[in-house]
Amino acid sequence: MLRFLLGRIAILIPTFLGVSLIAFSFIRMLPGDPVMLMSGERVMSEEKHAQIMHDLGLDRPMPVQYLNYLTDVLSGDLGTSIVTKRPVLGEFLSLFPATLELSLCAIILAVVLGVPAGVLAAVKRGTWFDQSIMGVALIGYSMPIFWWGLLLIIFFSGYLGWTPVSGRISLMYFFPPVTGFMLIDSLLSGQAGAFKSALTYLILPTIVLGTIPLAVIARQTRSAMLEVLGEDYVRTAKSKGLSPFRVVGVHALRNALIPVITTIGLQVGVLLAGAILTETIFSWPGIGKWMVDAVFKRDYAVVQGGLLLIAGVIMLVNLAVDVTYGFINPRIRH
């Protein structure tokens, strides 16, 4: 198992270097001068502009800038925001719990609804239930996030008035953050109604962000289950008189879990990418909105560091998925 784990970790090294190069190059491909954006409407002399470019290291050749950037990253320094003058890592850690809370709720919704829906669709293959589930999954997968989010806001927030439009909790409640997770902090605050308020603000963003992963997981679960249900050992289990629940839930589902877990792991990247649009639509104070603002302001350090940290999270999740394979099917370790 250790050799299997070390092999997976070794693969992450060239991946990390490639991501760092992409993160470094991406923001520099966009038009716009970060120094001029910093100055706003103020007139800046050429000497002052050149001095700030020198202080930020932006007047050096690109290879030199990248090597300096990579050296700083390996030493744990992701730079300082040009706009807020705060360390990028500190800003990321303060905002990431909001995105993580939203992503966890979305993936829990997708797994809790998607896996049973896929299993039932496979068991009832060809029936109206199967066709209905797959039709709804196809619609959910095809809907653009920004359109789906605005549609839910118009109906549930504007027309029915059931849910708030934006934010994480009502302005009526204020308490110092402990964990960064609003649901947990609202419970720890002891304020009556705080948890209900935080949960209400989380409903629509969770549905919007979890719709596409839910559809993908349901379709992948159905496909994997159909393949497994045709195997000889499943027919043998049925011939032994085992209950349908045991045949499907124990013998079939466990062997169908590997492609499903792969799909769930891949959806983490989809969630973090979708969080950028979802957080922008709902003004959710997470890393997605933070990154969008940084791109518009040409905040090099934030965009570079944010992309690198998000990619690091995705790589760690994929590593966890690979390790999970080894526990579900020990043959994969060898």
C-alpha positions as CSV (number, residue, x, y, z in Angstrom):
1,M,0.0,0.0,0.0
2,L,2.9,2.4,0.8
3,R,4.4,1.8,-2.6
4,F,1.1,2.4,-4.3
5,L,0.6,5.7,-2.3
6,L,4.2,6.9,-3.1
7,G,3.7,6.3,-6.8
8,R,0.5,8.4,-6.8
9,I,2.3,11.2,-4.9
10,A,5.2,11.2,-7.4
11,I,2.7,11.8,-10.2
12,L,1.6,15.0,-8.5
13,I,5.0,16.7,-8.8
14,P,5.0,17.3,-12.6
15,T,1.3,18.1,-12.3
16,F,2.0,20.8,-9.7
17,L,4.8,22.3,-11.9
18,G,2.5,22.4,-14.9
19,V,-0.2,24.1,-13.0
20,S,2.2,26.7,-11.6
21,L,3.3,27.5,-15.1
22,I,-0.3,27.9,-16.3
23,A,-1.2,30.0,-13.3
24,F,1.7,32.2,-13.9
25,S,1.0,32.6,-17.6
26,F,-2.8,33.0,-17.5
27,I,-3.1,36.4,-15.9
28,R,-0.3,37.8,-18.0
29,M,-2.1,36.9,-21.2
30,L,-5.0,39.2,-20.3
31,P,-4.8,42.8,-21.6
32,G,-4.5,45.5,-19.0
33,D,-1.8,47.1,-16.8
34,P,-2.1,46.1,-13.1
35,V,-0.3,49.3,-12.0
36,M,-2.7,51.5,-14.0
37,L,-5.7,49.6,-12.5
38,M,-4.2,50.2,-9.0
39,S,-4.0,53.9,-9.6
40,G,-7.7,54.2,-10.6
41,E,-8.5,57.6,-11.9
42,R,-5.3,59.2,-10.6
43,V,-2.8,60.4,-13.1
44,M,0.6,58.6,-12.7
45,S,3.9,59.8,-14.1
46,E,6.1,57.4,-16.1
47,E,8.7,57.5,-13.4
48,K,6.2,56.5,-10.7
49,H,4.8,53.8,-13.0
50,A,8.3,52.4,-13.7
51,Q,9.1,52.4,-10.0
52,I,6.0,50.4,-9.0
53,M,6.7,47.9,-11.8
54,H,10.2,47.5,-10.5
55,D,9.0,47.1,-6.9
56,L,6.5,44.4,-8.0
57,G,9.2,42.7,-10.1
58,L,7.1,43.0,-13.3
59,D,9.9,44.7,-15.3
60,R,12.0,41.6,-15.3
61,P,12.1,39.0,-18.1
62,M,9.3,36.4,-17.9
63,P,11.5,33.4,-17.2
64,V,13.1,35.2,-14.3
65,Q,9.7,36.2,-13.0
66,Y,8.5,32.6,-13.2
67,L,11.6,31.2,-11.4
68,N,11.3,33.8,-8.7
69,Y,7.6,33.0,-8.3
70,L,8.3,29.2,-8.2
71,T,11.0,29.7,-5.6
72,D,8.6,31.7,-3.4
73,V,5.8,29.2,-3.8
74,L,8.1,26.3,-2.8
75,S,9.1,28.3,0.3
76,G,5.4,28.8,1.2
77,D,5.1,32.4,0.0
78,L,2.3,32.9,-2.5
79,G,2.8,36.6,-2.6
80,T,0.8,39.6,-1.5
81,S,-2.3,41.0,-3.1
82,I,-1.7,44.1,-5.2
83,V,-5.1,45.5,-4.2
84,T,-5.6,44.6,-0.5
85,K,-1.9,44.4,0.5
86,R,-2.7,41.2,2.4
87,P,-0.9,37.8,2.0
88,V,-2.6,35.6,-0.7
89,L,-2.5,32.5,1.5
90,G,-4.2,34.3,4.4
91,E,-7.0,35.6,2.2
92,F,-7.5,32.2,0.7
93,L,-7.7,30.5,4.1
94,S,-10.2,33.1,5.3
95,L,-12.5,32.6,2.3
96,F,-12.0,28.9,1.5
97,P,-14.3,27.7,4.4
98,A,-17.3,29.5,2.7
99,T,-16.6,27.7,-0.6
100,L,-15.9,24.4,1.1
101,E,-19.1,24.6,3.0
102,L,-21.1,25.3,-0.2
103,S,-19.2,22.5,-2.1
104,L,-19.7,19.9,0.6
105,C,-23.4,20.6,0.8
106,A,-23.6,20.4,-3.0
107,I,-21.7,17.1,-3.3
108,I,-23.7,15.6,-0.3
109,L,-26.9,16.5,-2.1
110,A,-25.6,15.1,-5.4
111,V,-24.5,11.8,-3.8
112,V,-27.5,11.3,-1.5
113,L,-29.9,11.8,-4.4
114,G,-27.8,10.7,-7.4
115,V,-26.6,7.2,-6.2
116,P,-30.0,5.9,-5.1
117,A,-31.6,7.4,-8.3
118,G,-29.0,5.6,-10.5
119,V,-29.4,2.3,-8.6
120,L,-33.2,2.4,-8.9
121,A,-33.0,3.4,-12.6
122,A,-30.8,0.4,-13.2
123,V,-33.0,-2.0,-11.3
124,K,-36.1,-0.8,-13.1
125,R,-34.4,-0.6,-16.5
126,G,-36.6,0.3,-19.4
127,T,-39.6,1.3,-17.2
128,W,-41.1,4.8,-17.1
129,F,-39.2,5.4,-13.8
130,D,-35.9,4.7,-15.5
131,Q,-36.7,7.0,-18.5
132,S,-38.0,9.8,-16.2
133,I,-34.9,9.7,-14.0
134,M,-32.5,9.8,-17.0
135,G,-34.5,12.5,-18.7
136,V,-34.4,14.7,-15.6
137,A,-30.7,14.0,-15.2
138,L,-30.1,15.0,-18.9
139,I,-32.0,18.3,-18.4
140,G,-30.0,19.0,-15.2
141,Y,-26.7,18.3,-16.9
142,S,-27.6,20.6,-19.8
143,M,-28.7,23.7,-17.9
144,P,-26.2,26.5,-17.7
145,I,-25.4,27.4,-14.1
146,F,-25.9,31.2,-14.5
147,W,-29.3,30.7,-16.1
148,W,-30.4,28.0,-13.6
149,G,-29.3,30.2,-10.6
150,L,-31.2,33.3,-11.9
151,L,-34.3,31.3,-12.6
152,L,-34.4,29.9,-9.0
153,I,-33.8,33.4,-7.6
154,I,-36.6,34.9,-9.7
155,F,-39.1,32.1,-8.7
156,F,-38.2,31.3,-5.0
157,S,-36.8,34.6,-3.9
158,G,-38.7,37.1,-6.1
159,Y,-42.1,35.4,-6.7
160,L,-42.6,33.2,-3.6
161,G,-40.3,35.1,-1.2
162,W,-39.2,31.8,0.4
163,T,-35.4,32.2,0.2
164,P,-33.0,35.2,0.4
165,V,-31.2,36.4,-2.7
166,S,-27.6,36.7,-1.6
167,G,-25.2,36.4,1.3
168,R,-24.6,33.7,3.9
169,I,-26.7,34.8,6.9
170,S,-29.2,37.6,7.8
171,L,-27.7,40.9,8.9
172,M,-29.7,40.5,12.1
173,Y,-27.1,38.0,13.4
174,F,-23.5,38.8,14.1
175,F,-20.9,36.6,15.8
176,P,-17.2,36.1,15.5
177,P,-16.2,33.2,13.1
178,V,-14.8,30.1,14.9
179,T,-14.6,27.5,12.2
180,G,-15.5,29.6,9.1
181,F,-18.4,27.3,8.4
182,M,-21.5,29.3,8.9
183,L,-23.8,26.4,9.8
184,I,-21.4,25.3,12.6
185,D,-20.6,28.9,13.8
186,S,-24.3,29.7,13.9
187,L,-24.9,26.7,16.2
188,L,-21.9,27.6,18.4
189,S,-23.2,31.2,18.7
190,G,-26.2,30.1,20.6
191,Q,-28.4,32.9,19.0
192,A,-31.9,31.8,18.4
193,G,-32.7,31.5,14.7
194,A,-29.1,31.9,13.5
195,F,-28.8,28.3,12.3
196,K,-32.1,28.5,10.4
197,S,-31.1,31.7,8.8
198,A,-27.7,30.3,7.6
199,L,-29.5,27.1,6.3
200,T,-32.0,29.2,4.4
201,Y,-29.3,31.2,2.7
202,L,-27.5,28.0,1.7
203,I,-30.5,26.3,0.0
204,L,-30.5,27.9,-3.5
205,P,-26.7,28.0,-4.0
206,T,-26.5,24.3,-3.0
207,I,-29.2,23.3,-5.5
208,V,-27.6,25.4,-8.3
209,L,-24.1,24.0,-7.6
210,G,-25.2,20.4,-7.0
211,T,-27.4,20.0,-10.0
212,I,-24.8,19.0,-12.6
213,P,-22.9,16.7,-10.3
214,L,-26.2,15.1,-9.3
215,A,-27.1,14.4,-12.9
216,V,-23.6,13.0,-13.7
217,I,-23.5,10.7,-10.6
218,A,-27.0,9.4,-11.3
219,R,-26.1,8.5,-14.9
220,Q,-22.8,7.0,-14.0
221,T,-24.3,4.9,-11.2
222,R,-27.0,3.6,-13.5
223,S,-24.4,2.6,-16.2
224,A,-22.1,0.9,-13.6
225,M,-25.0,-1.0,-12.0
226,L,-26.3,-2.2,-15.4
227,E,-22.9,-3.7,-16.1
228,V,-22.6,-5.3,-12.7
229,L,-26.1,-6.7,-12.6
230,G,-25.3,-8.8,-15.7
231,E,-22.4,-10.6,-14.0
232,D,-22.5,-14.3,-13.0
233,Y,-21.9,-13.7,-9.3
234,V,-25.1,-11.5,-9.1
235,R,-27.1,-14.2,-10.8
236,T,-25.6,-16.7,-8.4
237,A,-26.6,-14.6,-5.4
238,K,-30.2,-14.4,-6.8
239,S,-30.3,-18.2,-7.2
240,K,-29.3,-18.6,-3.6
241,G,-32.5,-16.9,-2.6
242,L,-30.9,-13.8,-1.2
243,S,-33.1,-10.8,-0.7
244,P,-33.2,-8.2,-3.5
245,F,-31.8,-5.6,-1.1
246,R,-28.8,-7.8,-0.3
247,V,-28.2,-8.7,-3.9
248,V,-28.3,-5.1,-5.1
249,G,-27.0,-3.2,-2.1
250,V,-24.1,-5.6,-1.1
251,H,-23.0,-7.7,-4.1
252,A,-23.8,-5.4,-7.0
253,L,-23.4,-1.9,-5.6
254,R,-20.0,-2.5,-4.0
255,N,-18.5,-3.6,-7.2
256,A,-20.1,-0.7,-9.1
257,L,-18.7,1.8,-6.7
258,I,-15.2,2.3,-8.3
259,P,-16.4,4.2,-11.4
260,V,-18.9,6.0,-9.2
261,I,-16.2,7.1,-6.8
262,T,-14.1,8.2,-9.8
263,T,-17.0,10.4,-10.9
264,I,-17.5,11.9,-7.5
265,G,-13.8,12.7,-7.3
266,L,-13.9,14.4,-10.7
267,Q,-16.9,16.4,-9.7
268,V,-14.8,18.3,-7.1
269,G,-13.2,20.2,-10.0
270,V,-16.6,20.8,-11.5
271,L,-17.8,22.1,-8.1
272,L,-14.9,24.5,-7.7
273,A,-15.3,25.7,-11.3
274,G,-19.1,26.0,-10.8
275,A,-18.5,27.8,-7.5
276,I,-17.1,30.8,-9.4
277,L,-20.4,31.4,-11.2
278,T,-22.6,30.4,-8.3
279,E,-20.7,32.6,-5.8
280,T,-20.9,35.5,-8.2
281,I,-24.7,35.1,-8.8
282,F,-25.5,34.8,-5.1
283,S,-22.7,37.1,-3.8
284,W,-21.3,34.2,-1.8
285,P,-18.1,35.4,-0.1
286,G,-15.9,32.5,-1.2
287,I,-12.8,31.9,-3.3
288,G,-14.8,31.9,-6.5
289,K,-16.0,35.5,-6.2
290,W,-12.5,36.4,-4.9
291,M,-10.9,35.0,-8.0
292,V,-13.3,36.8,-10.4
293,D,-12.7,40.1,-8.7
294,A,-8.9,39.5,-8.9
295,V,-9.1,38.8,-12.6
296,F,-10.9,42.1,-13.3
297,K,-8.4,44.0,-11.1
298,R,-5.4,42.2,-12.7
299,D,-4.2,41.2,-9.2
300,Y,-1.4,38.9,-10.4
301,A,-0.6,37.4,-7.0
302,V,-4.2,36.5,-6.1
303,V,-4.9,34.9,-9.5
304,Q,-1.6,32.9,-9.5
305,G,-1.9,31.8,-5.9
306,G,-5.7,31.1,-6.1
307,L,-5.3,28.9,-9.2
308,L,-2.4,27.0,-7.6
309,L,-4.3,26.5,-4.3
310,I,-7.5,25.4,-6.0
311,A,-5.5,23.0,-8.2
312,G,-3.8,21.7,-5.1
313,V,-7.1,20.9,-3.5
314,I,-8.3,19.0,-6.6
315,M,-5.0,17.0,-6.7
316,L,-5.4,16.1,-3.0
317,V,-9.0,14.9,-3.7
318,N,-7.9,12.8,-6.6
319,L,-5.1,11.3,-4.4
320,A,-7.8,10.4,-1.8
321,V,-9.9,8.8,-4.6
322,D,-6.9,6.7,-5.7
323,V,-6.3,5.6,-2.2
324,T,-9.9,4.7,-1.8
325,Y,-9.7,2.4,-4.8
326,G,-7.1,0.4,-2.9
327,F,-9.4,-0.2,0.0
328,I,-12.5,-1.1,-2.2
329,N,-10.5,-3.4,-4.5
330,P,-7.1,-4.5,-3.1
331,R,-6.0,-5.8,-6.5
332,I,-5.6,-2.2,-7.7
333,R,-2.7,-1.7,-5.1
334,H,-0.7,-4.3,-7.1
